[in-house]
Amino acid sequence: MIFNEIKFFIGPMSENVVNSVIEFSNDTGNKVGFIPSRRQIDYSGGYVNNWRTDQFCKYVRNSNPEILLCRDHGGENQGQIIDDGMKSFAVDCEYLDLIHIDPFRISESVDQSAIKTKNIIEKLWNLNPNVCYEVGTEEAIFKYSPEDLNKFLNYLKKSLTEEQFKQIKYAVVQSGTGLDLSTRTNTGSFNVERLLNFIDVTRSFDLLSKEHNGDYLIDSCGIKLRFELGLDSINIAPEFGQVESEYYINECKKDKILFDKLYKICYNSGKWKKWVSDVKQIRKEQLVMICCHYILSDEKFLKTIKSYFPDADNVIKNNIRKKLEYLNEQTKNYCV
């Protein structure tokens, strides 16, 4: 796997997203990656097409074996239930190419996260010494400085064997990105100097830089600028799921009864609670936009909503394709 050829990693938010990315890669030859979170796809299933890790990986590889499969935010308490994450990691080691080890959510410091990361890599090494890793986390989970990342990586380099450290391919850099799903905007404050300093750190350890929360970056501080500055790769997820949500919102708004049914399914799912503290402060349409992608495989949604729109998948996939082509245009001239 040539990691430096992969510029963007897409969250497999739905079966339509997965199929669109596969078709795009097959048609264009572009190298891309999938970044399933544990809630989306895990050893026991997830909200994306009810796929287990093994089912998802086999599905993708049967269609395009060159797509990189990367666990996003793997570890303790990252899935549907409270756990230590090791059962998920064990299956990941069997089927995935790369695992993002992220203990920052349950850590109190960078030092503690470094120790936890080292311990996990040693355990996974015994399960599969060929699996690769991404380390660090995004700003919304645990904000750190370039100096912190340098200390973190230095600890890993000194504490792991040379062979183990070489399996780390990516380090997560932070340039100020954040998301607001209700308004579909990137809420971060982009900092050029901060990103450049992070990139210098990753290169000093011969690692590739990877930024998360690359959604909704369409202005002068967008994706193209980041790659001009030397960023190696970027994650994009909710934006692709909301392409599908947007379609159903627009179609269901034509019939008040149908839209109310869609809203009720989304509200009862409770998935908006991760993103909204006070549901009374947002409009119904915003709530649907926030969490519709979570319920696309729900039986009630399929029977009550999707059944009314027989051509939905074709329209949605075409809209997703346009976003993939835009990403390709922004990143095609930048290769390590």
C-alpha positions as CSV (number, residue, x, y, z in Angstrom):
1,M,0.0,0.0,0.0
2,I,1.4,3.4,-1.1
3,F,0.1,5.6,1.7
4,N,1.3,8.9,0.3
5,E,-0.9,8.5,-2.7
6,I,-4.0,8.7,-0.6
7,K,-5.1,12.3,-0.1
8,F,-8.6,12.0,1.3
9,F,-10.3,9.5,3.6
10,I,-14.1,9.2,3.5
11,G,-16.4,8.2,6.3
12,P,-18.6,5.4,5.1
13,M,-21.7,7.2,6.2
14,S,-24.1,5.0,4.2
15,E,-24.2,2.2,1.6
16,N,-24.6,4.9,-1.1
17,V,-21.4,6.7,0.1
18,V,-19.5,3.4,0.1
19,N,-20.7,2.5,-3.4
20,S,-20.1,5.9,-4.8
21,V,-16.5,6.0,-3.5
22,I,-15.8,2.5,-4.9
23,E,-17.2,3.5,-8.3
24,F,-15.2,6.7,-8.3
25,S,-12.0,4.9,-7.5
26,N,-12.6,2.3,-10.1
27,D,-13.5,4.8,-12.8
28,T,-10.6,7.3,-12.1
29,G,-7.9,5.1,-10.6
30,N,-7.7,7.5,-7.6
31,K,-6.5,6.0,-4.4
32,V,-8.8,6.7,-1.5
33,G,-9.5,5.4,2.0
34,F,-12.5,4.6,4.2
35,I,-12.5,5.6,7.9
36,P,-15.3,3.7,9.6
37,S,-15.8,4.6,13.2
38,R,-16.8,1.9,15.7
39,R,-20.4,3.2,15.8
40,Q,-20.7,3.0,12.0
41,I,-19.1,-0.4,11.5
42,D,-17.7,-2.7,14.2
43,Y,-17.3,-6.4,15.0
44,S,-20.9,-6.7,16.1
45,G,-22.4,-4.4,13.5
46,G,-23.2,-0.7,13.3
47,Y,-25.6,1.9,11.9
48,V,-24.2,1.8,8.3
49,N,-26.1,-1.0,6.5
50,N,-25.8,-3.1,9.7
51,W,-22.4,-4.2,8.5
52,R,-19.9,-6.0,10.7
53,T,-16.2,-5.2,10.2
54,D,-15.6,-8.4,8.3
55,Q,-18.7,-7.9,6.1
56,F,-17.7,-4.4,5.2
57,C,-14.1,-5.2,4.4
58,K,-15.0,-8.1,2.2
59,Y,-17.6,-6.0,0.4
60,V,-15.1,-3.2,-0.4
61,R,-12.2,-5.5,-1.3
62,N,-14.4,-7.6,-3.6
63,S,-15.1,-4.3,-5.5
64,N,-11.8,-2.5,-5.2
65,P,-8.9,-4.2,-3.3
66,E,-6.8,-1.0,-3.5
67,I,-9.0,1.1,-1.2
68,L,-7.3,1.6,2.2
69,L,-9.5,0.5,5.1
70,C,-8.7,2.4,8.3
71,R,-10.4,2.2,11.7
72,D,-11.2,5.7,12.8
73,H,-11.0,6.5,16.6
74,G,-10.4,2.9,17.6
75,G,-10.3,2.0,21.3
76,E,-12.0,2.2,24.6
77,N,-15.6,3.4,24.8
78,Q,-15.6,4.4,21.2
79,G,-18.3,2.0,20.1
80,Q,-22.0,1.3,20.9
81,I,-21.3,0.0,24.4
82,I,-18.8,0.8,27.2
83,D,-15.8,-1.5,26.7
84,D,-12.0,-1.7,26.6
85,G,-12.0,-1.8,22.8
86,M,-9.8,-4.9,22.6
87,K,-12.4,-7.2,21.0
88,S,-12.9,-4.6,18.3
89,F,-9.1,-4.1,17.9
90,A,-8.7,-7.9,17.5
91,V,-11.1,-8.0,14.6
92,D,-9.6,-4.9,13.1
93,C,-6.2,-6.5,13.1
94,E,-7.6,-9.3,11.0
95,Y,-9.4,-7.3,8.4
96,L,-8.3,-3.7,8.3
97,D,-5.1,-2.1,6.8
98,L,-4.7,0.6,9.3
99,I,-6.0,1.4,12.8
100,H,-6.3,4.8,14.4
101,I,-5.5,4.3,18.1
102,D,-7.2,7.0,20.0
103,P,-7.2,6.8,23.8
104,F,-7.3,10.6,24.2
105,R,-11.0,10.7,25.1
106,I,-10.3,8.7,28.2
107,S,-7.0,10.3,29.1
108,E,-6.1,13.3,31.2
109,S,-2.9,14.3,29.5
110,V,-0.8,13.8,26.5
111,D,1.7,11.7,28.5
112,Q,-1.1,9.4,29.6
113,S,-2.3,9.1,26.0
114,A,1.2,8.2,24.9
115,I,1.5,5.4,27.4
116,K,-1.9,4.0,26.5
117,T,-1.1,4.2,22.8
118,K,2.2,2.4,23.3
119,N,0.5,-0.3,25.3
120,I,-2.1,-0.9,22.7
121,I,0.4,-1.0,19.8
122,E,2.4,-3.7,21.7
123,K,-0.8,-5.8,22.2
124,L,-1.8,-5.4,18.5
125,W,1.7,-6.2,17.4
126,N,1.3,-9.7,18.9
127,L,-2.0,-10.1,17.1
128,N,-0.8,-8.9,13.7
129,P,2.7,-7.3,13.2
130,N,1.7,-6.2,9.7
131,V,-1.2,-3.9,10.6
132,C,-0.4,-0.2,10.4
133,Y,-1.3,2.7,12.7
134,E,-2.5,6.2,12.9
135,V,-1.8,8.0,16.2
136,G,-3.0,11.3,17.9
137,T,-6.4,12.8,17.8
138,E,-8.5,15.7,16.6
139,E,-8.9,19.1,18.3
140,A,-12.5,18.5,19.3
141,I,-11.5,15.5,21.5
142,F,-8.2,16.7,23.0
143,K,-6.4,19.9,21.9
144,Y,-2.6,19.7,21.8
145,S,0.3,21.8,20.5
146,P,3.0,20.8,18.0
147,E,5.3,20.6,21.0
148,D,2.9,18.1,22.6
149,L,2.8,16.0,19.5
150,N,6.6,16.0,19.3
151,K,6.8,14.8,22.9
152,F,4.1,12.2,22.2
153,L,5.8,10.8,19.2
154,N,9.2,10.9,20.8
155,Y,7.9,8.8,23.6
156,L,6.5,6.2,21.2
157,K,9.8,6.1,19.2
158,K,11.8,5.5,22.4
159,S,9.4,3.0,24.0
160,L,8.5,0.8,21.0
161,T,10.8,-1.3,19.0
162,E,12.1,0.1,15.7
163,E,9.9,-2.4,13.8
164,Q,6.8,-1.5,15.8
165,F,7.3,2.3,15.4
166,K,7.7,1.8,11.6
167,Q,4.2,0.5,11.5
168,I,2.9,4.0,12.5
169,K,2.1,5.8,9.2
170,Y,0.1,8.8,10.2
171,A,0.0,11.4,13.0
172,V,-3.1,13.6,13.5
173,V,-2.4,17.3,13.2
174,Q,-4.6,20.1,14.4
175,S,-5.0,23.4,12.5
176,G,-8.2,24.6,14.2
177,T,-11.0,22.7,12.5
178,G,-14.3,21.9,14.0
179,L,-17.8,21.0,12.8
180,D,-21.4,22.2,13.3
181,L,-23.7,19.6,11.7
182,S,-26.8,21.7,12.2
183,T,-25.5,24.6,10.0
184,R,-23.2,22.4,7.8
185,T,-20.2,24.6,8.5
186,N,-16.6,24.2,9.6
187,T,-16.5,26.2,12.8
188,G,-12.8,26.2,13.3
189,S,-10.3,29.0,13.2
190,F,-7.7,27.9,10.7
191,N,-4.1,28.8,11.7
192,V,-1.4,28.5,9.0
193,E,1.6,28.7,11.3
194,R,0.1,26.1,13.6
195,L,-0.4,23.6,10.7
196,L,3.1,24.3,9.3
197,N,4.6,23.5,12.8
198,F,2.6,20.3,13.0
199,I,3.7,19.2,9.6
200,D,7.3,19.9,10.5
201,V,6.9,17.6,13.6
202,T,5.4,14.7,11.6
203,R,8.1,14.9,8.9
204,S,10.8,14.9,11.6
205,F,9.6,11.4,12.5
206,D,9.1,10.4,8.9
207,L,5.4,10.2,9.3
208,L,2.5,11.5,7.1
209,S,0.3,14.3,8.5
210,K,-3.4,13.7,8.7
211,E,-6.1,16.2,9.6
212,H,-9.6,15.3,10.7
213,N,-12.8,17.3,10.3
214,G,-12.1,18.3,6.7
215,D,-15.8,18.8,6.0
216,Y,-17.3,22.0,4.5
217,L,-13.9,23.4,3.5
218,I,-14.7,25.3,0.3
219,D,-13.4,28.8,0.9
220,S,-9.9,30.4,0.7
221,C,-8.9,28.5,3.8
222,G,-10.1,25.2,2.4
223,I,-8.6,21.9,1.4
224,K,-6.4,23.1,-1.5
225,L,-4.5,25.6,0.7
226,R,-3.8,22.9,3.3
227,F,-2.2,20.7,0.6
228,E,-0.3,23.6,-0.7
229,L,1.2,24.0,2.8
230,G,2.2,20.4,2.9
231,L,-0.6,18.5,4.5
232,D,-0.6,14.9,3.4
233,S,-4.2,13.7,3.9
234,I,-7.5,14.7,5.3
235,N,-10.6,13.0,6.7
236,I,-14.1,13.9,5.6
237,A,-17.2,12.2,6.9
238,P,-20.5,14.0,7.9
239,E,-20.5,16.1,4.8
240,F,-21.0,13.0,2.7
241,G,-23.7,11.6,4.9
242,Q,-25.6,14.9,4.7
243,V,-25.7,14.7,0.9
244,E,-28.2,11.9,1.5
245,S,-29.9,13.7,4.3
246,E,-30.4,16.8,2.2
247,Y,-32.1,14.8,-0.6
248,Y,-34.6,13.4,1.8
249,I,-35.3,16.7,3.5
250,N,-35.9,18.4,0.2
251,E,-38.2,15.7,-1.1
252,C,-40.1,15.2,2.2
253,K,-40.7,18.9,2.6
254,K,-43.0,18.7,-0.4
255,D,-45.4,16.7,1.8
256,K,-45.9,17.9,5.4
257,I,-47.1,14.6,6.6
258,L,-44.1,12.8,5.2
259,F,-41.7,15.3,6.6
260,D,-43.2,15.0,10.0
261,K,-42.7,11.2,9.8
262,L,-39.1,11.7,8.9
263,Y,-38.6,14.1,11.8
264,K,-40.2,11.7,14.2
265,I,-37.9,8.9,13.2
266,C,-34.9,11.1,13.6
267,Y,-36.0,12.6,16.9
268,N,-36.9,9.2,18.4
269,S,-33.4,7.8,17.4
270,G,-31.8,10.2,19.9
271,K,-28.8,10.5,17.7
272,W,-29.0,14.3,17.8
273,K,-28.1,14.3,21.5
274,K,-24.4,13.9,20.6
275,W,-24.5,17.2,18.8
276,V,-27.3,19.3,20.4
277,S,-27.7,20.2,24.1
278,D,-31.1,21.8,23.8
279,V,-33.3,20.5,21.0
280,K,-35.7,23.3,21.5
281,Q,-33.1,25.7,20.1
282,I,-33.0,24.2,16.6
283,R,-35.5,23.9,13.8
284,K,-36.9,20.5,12.8
285,E,-35.0,20.6,9.6
286,Q,-31.7,21.1,11.4
287,L,-32.4,18.1,13.6
288,V,-33.1,16.0,10.6
289,M,-29.9,17.2,8.9
290,I,-27.9,16.4,12.0
291,C,-28.9,12.8,12.4
292,C,-30.7,11.5,9.3
293,H,-27.6,9.6,8.2
294,Y,-27.8,7.5,11.4
295,I,-31.2,6.1,10.5
296,L,-30.7,5.3,6.8
297,S,-30.6,1.6,7.4
298,D,-33.4,1.6,10.0
299,E,-36.3,-0.6,8.9
300,K,-38.9,2.1,9.8
301,F,-37.1,4.7,7.6
302,L,-36.9,2.2,4.7
303,K,-40.6,1.4,4.9
304,T,-42.0,4.8,5.8
305,I,-39.7,7.2,3.9
306,K,-37.3,5.6,1.3
307,S,-40.1,3.4,-0.3
308,Y,-41.6,6.6,-1.6
309,F,-38.5,7.5,-3.7
310,P,-37.5,4.7,-6.0
311,D,-34.9,6.8,-7.8
312,A,-33.3,8.1,-4.6
313,D,-30.1,6.1,-4.7
314,N,-29.2,7.1,-8.3
315,V,-29.7,10.8,-7.5
316,I,-27.8,10.6,-4.2
317,K,-24.9,8.8,-5.7
318,N,-24.7,11.4,-8.5
319,N,-24.5,14.2,-5.9
320,I,-21.8,12.3,-3.9
321,R,-19.8,11.8,-7.1
322,K,-19.8,15.6,-7.6
323,K,-18.2,16.1,-4.2
324,L,-15.6,13.4,-4.9
325,E,-14.7,15.0,-8.1
326,Y,-14.3,18.4,-6.4
327,L,-12.0,16.8,-3.8
328,N,-10.0,15.2,-6.5
329,E,-9.6,18.6,-8.3
330,Q,-8.4,20.2,-5.0
331,T,-5.8,17.6,-4.2
332,K,-4.6,16.0,-7.5
333,N,-1.4,18.0,-7.9
334,Y,-0.1,17.3,-4.4
335,C,1.9,14.1,-3.8
336,V,4.6,13.4,-1.3
